[in-house]
Amino acid sequence: MSVSLAAFVLENHPALRAALVSGLRSSGFSRVDTTTDRSEALRAMETSLYDLVMFDTSKDLQTLAMTIRKARQNLSDHDPFGFYLMTGPAPTGTGVESIVSSGCDAFLVRPFSSDLMQKRLARLIDNNRPFVVTTQYIGPDRRKAVREETFTRRVMVPNTLKAKKSADFDPVAHREALDRALLTFNTYLVERQAYLIELLEEGGAPGMEDELTRSESDILTTVQKLAGSLETAGQERLQPLVTAISETAAQRIKRNEHLGAKSARELQKLCVNLANFVSGID
């Protein structure tokens, strides 16, 4: 069965807001809610009720970019793979950097035609969605070419727009696909964090104390999310490995000191093993 699509639009200009609503309806979105209040747009992202959220960045590009980035990195119980489109004046300098690092799916430079918007939406609906995960970025893979030796993991995430427009949409199967994707991303994020900790411990470079402390705190938080996503995705058999990772990472808390190079190497090996296991899950 096909399912109706829902969009949420944050737009400050009445005429453009009306044009966006019309264009979205022409693209197959039966429900289009709008607002001029940024806080309402944030709530719309948190509910996961909307398949697409559009943001007018003409007033607050930096804050909205950070909001999208946080939503992408919230790998817990909601859908961090939602479609996020930003619109606004042509960005320059730090604006470009903010857009790229946010993990948004596309940025439409104003003015743009309804036809251009519909073509961009059609591309998002039709295409597969390769995402990448690093300690600093989770979002669409924007690399033009991928080197085989790169350590960055690449994952195909569910395309909710494409799935809902198909004639054989199965909400249960789609939810299971989202849960597996969350498990995979939490696993790969832990792997990246462990890799960073190992580099910092082995390098012993001056001035890295604060970064090491943040990295070790981050991995403990991610391991907690990973434990939850294991159960949700029906992969409790991997729990002993996650427990071993958690216990190794928690040594810093117990001793009130850093892991040390030896424990960091052990942690990295455990996380790589887990990532390899998860990579083989259908």
N, C-alpha and C positions, 0 to 999 in steps of 0.2 A: 504494500500500500504506500502511496505517497502522502506526505504530511505537509501541512501548510508551514510556510516560513515566517519568522518574526524578526523584525529589525527595530533598533532603538537609535534615535538620531539626536545628538546634541548639536544644535544649530542656533546661532544668535540672530541671524538675519531672516525675517519672515518670508521674503520672496524666495530666497534660496531654500529655505526649509520646505516650502510648498513644492518646489521643483524636485527636491530630493525624495519627498514622499511619493510624488507622481512617478518618478523614475524607478523607485524601489518596487512599487506596485506593478509596474510594467515588467519588472524582472522576476516577478513571481512571489513577492512578499505580500501575503494577505493581511498581515498585521504590521503596522508601522506606528510606533509611539514616538513622540518628540518631546523635547524639553530645552529650556535655555539654562537650566540649573545643573552645574557640573556634579553636584552631590547626587542628583538623581541618576545621572549616567553611571556613576560609580556603583550605585545600588543595582542598576540594571546588569552590570558586569558580574556582580557577586551572585545574582539569582540564577544565572545560566538559563533564563527563560528565553533569551534572545539568541538567534543564530548569527546575527550581525549587529555590531555597534559602530556607529559613525561619530566622529568627533570633529567639531569645529575648533581648530587650534589657533585661530586668528588672535585670540586674547591671551592664551596661556599654554603655549606649546610645551614648555619644559615640564610643567606639572602634569599635563595629560600624558606626555611620553613616559614619565616616571610611573604614572598610574597603570598604564598598559604593561610596562616592564614588571611591576609587582604582581599583576594578575597572571602573567606568564609564569612567574617563578613560584606561584602559590600551588605547588604540586600536592594538594591534599585531596579534598573530596569534591571540589567543583571542577568544571571543564576549563582548563587553562588553554585549550586549543581553539577557543572561539575566534571568530573573524572580526578583526579590528581594522577599520579604515579611518585614516586621518585626512582632513582637508584643510586648506589654508593657503596663504600667500607663499610664493616660492621661498623656501628656507635657504639660509646661508650659514656658513661657519658652524657654530655650536648647534644650530637648529638641525642641520643635516645629521650631525652626530647623534643628537637626541632621538631623531626619527629612526635611524638605523638600529640603534641600541635598544629601542623600546620593544622590538619584536612585533610591530604592527604588520599587517599583511600588505598594505599599500598606502601610498600618499597621493592624493589628487590635488594638483596645483590649480588654484583658482585664477581666472575663471575656467570652468570646464563644462562641456556640453552634457546633456542628459544621455546622448548616444555614447560618449566616452565612458561615462559612469557605468552604463549597462554592459558595455564591452568588457570593462574591468571586472565587473561582477560575474559575467559569464565565464571569464577565464578562471576566477577563483572557484566557481562552482564545478567546472569541468576538470580542473587539474588535480593531480595528486598533491599531497602536502608533506614534503620533506622538511623536518625540523632538525635543529641541532641543539645540543646542550653543552654549555661550558659553565664555569663558575661565575661568569659575568653575564652570560646571554643565553636565553631560551627563546626560540622563535624560528620563523621561516629561514631555511638555508639560502642565503643570498650569494653564496660563492659561485663564481662562474665555472670553476673547475675544482675537483676534489682530489688532492694528492693521496695516493694509497697509503703513505706512511703517516698521514695525519692522525693525531690522537683523538680528534673530535668525533664523537659518535653521531651518526645520522639515522634518524628514525622516521618512518612514514606514519603520520598521525591520522586519525579518522577525519574525513572531510564531511562534516555535518551537513553542510549545504547540499553537497552531491548526494549524500545518503538519503536525505529527506525528500529530494526531488525524484528519486528513483521509484519505480513501480513496486519494488519488493522490499521496501524499508521495513526492517525488523527492529523495533526499539530495544528489545532485550539484547539482541546481538550487538547493536550499536553501543549500548551501555557497557557490555562486556569488553568491546574493543577499546572504549575509553579507559576502562579500569586497567587493561593490559598496558595501554600507553602510559598511564600514570606510573605503574610499577616500573616500566622500562626507564622512564625519565628519572624517577627517583633513584633507581639503581645507577644509571650513568652519571647522575649528578654526584652521588656519593663517591663514585670512582674518580671523577675529576677532582673532587675536593681532597681525596686521599692522595692523589698524584701531586697536587699543589703542596700539601703538607710535607710530603716526602722531599720535594724539591727544596722547600724552605729549611727543613731540618738538615738535609745533606749539605746545602750550600753554606749555611751559617753566616750569611751575609749580614753586615751591620745594618741596623735600621729596619730589620724585618720582624722585630718582636711583636709589634702591634698587628701586622698582617697575619702572622702565625697564630696569634691568639684568636683573631676573628675567624680564621679558617678552621681552627679546631672547634670553635663554638658552632660554626655553620654546619659542620659535618654531624655533630650530635643532633642538631635540629632535623637535618635531613634523614638521619637514620630513624628517628621517631616516625616521620612521614612514611618512610619505606616500610617499616613494620606494619603500619596500617594498610598500605596499598597491597602488601603481600596477601593479607587475609581477604581483602575486597576482590582481588583478582584470582582467588582460589589457589594460591601458590604457597600454602602453609609449609610444604615440604622444604622450602628454602629458609624457614625461620631459624634453624640452628646456625646457618651461615651468617644471617643478619645479626643474631645474638652475639656471635663471635666478633663481628665488626663493632657492635655497640660496646662490648666489654673492652675491646682493645682501645677504642676511641675514648672511653670513659676513664682510662687510667690517668689522664691528665687531671680530671676532676678529683679523683681519689687522692692523688699525690700533690694536687695544687701546683702542678708544673707541666711543662710541655711533654709531648710524647717521647721525644728523643729519636735519634736516627733509626735505631733498631726497631722500635715499635712502629715507627712510621713506615718502614719497609714491610713489616708484617701486615700492617693495615692495608697498604697498597695491594699486596698480593691477594688478601682476602676479597677486596673490592673488585679486583680484576676477575677473580674466579666467579664471583656472584654475577658480574656483568656478562661473562661468557655463558653462564647457565641461562640467564634471562634471554640472551640473544637467541638461544635455541628453542624458546617456548613458542609454540604455534599461536 
